[in-house]
Amino acid sequence: MERIQYDVGDVVRMKKKHPCGSDLWKITRTGMDFGMKCEGCGHAVMIPRVKFERMARAIVQKAGQDTPEP
C-alpha cells in the first residue's frame, strides 16, 4: 500500500467537520504528529500521524497552487 505524500501548506478535507462547520484544514507541520489549522476559524491543533491518516479524505489543494483541485 502506497502512502500519500503530505506537505506543509497542503489543504486537506477531513472526515469530520470542525465545530465551526469547515472540514478543510491547512497542514502546518508534518512528522510523527501533524499540525493543522482550520480554514474556517483558524483554530490550530496537533494530532498523531496515525489518526491524521485515518481521518484525511483528500488533498484539496497542494502547497504552492493557487486553485483547488476538483
N, C-alpha and C positions, 0 to 999 in steps of 0.2 A: 504494500500500500504506500503510495507516494504522499508525502506531506506537502501541504500548501505552504508557500513561502510568504510570510507576513513581514512587512517592513514598517518602520516608524513612518508615520504620515499617511498610511493606508486608512481608508474609511471602510468599516465593515458593518454588515447587517447582522444583528444578533437574534437569537431565537426568541427571547422575551423582550418586551418593551420596558424602558425605564419608567418610573412613576410619572415623569413629565410627558410621556406619550411618544417619545422618539425611540426608534430601535437602531439608530445609526451612531456608531462610535468611532472616534479617531484614535489610532494607536499612537501612544506617546513613548512607550518603552517595550522592548522585547527581551526575552531571555527565559529564565525559569519562571518568572512572573511577567504578566503583561500589564502595562499601564494603559489606561484608556480614558478618554474624555468624551462625555456625552455631547453630541452635536446639537441637541435640543436646548439644554440648560447649562452646559459647561461643567457639570459635576465630574470630578476625576476619581477613578477607582483603580485598585491593583487587584488582579486575580491570578491564581496559578495557571500555568500554561495548559495543563490537562483540562481544567474547567473551561478555559477560553476556547480550546479546540473543539470541545463538545458543543459549546453554545454558539459559536460563529457559524453563520449560514452562507455568507458570500462576501467577497470583496466588491464593494460598490464603486470605489474609486482608488486607484493606485496612487502612491505618493508621487507628486510632480505632475499629475494630469489635471487639466482644467475642467474637463467634463466627466460626469459619472458614466460608468459602463451600463448598458441596458440590462 
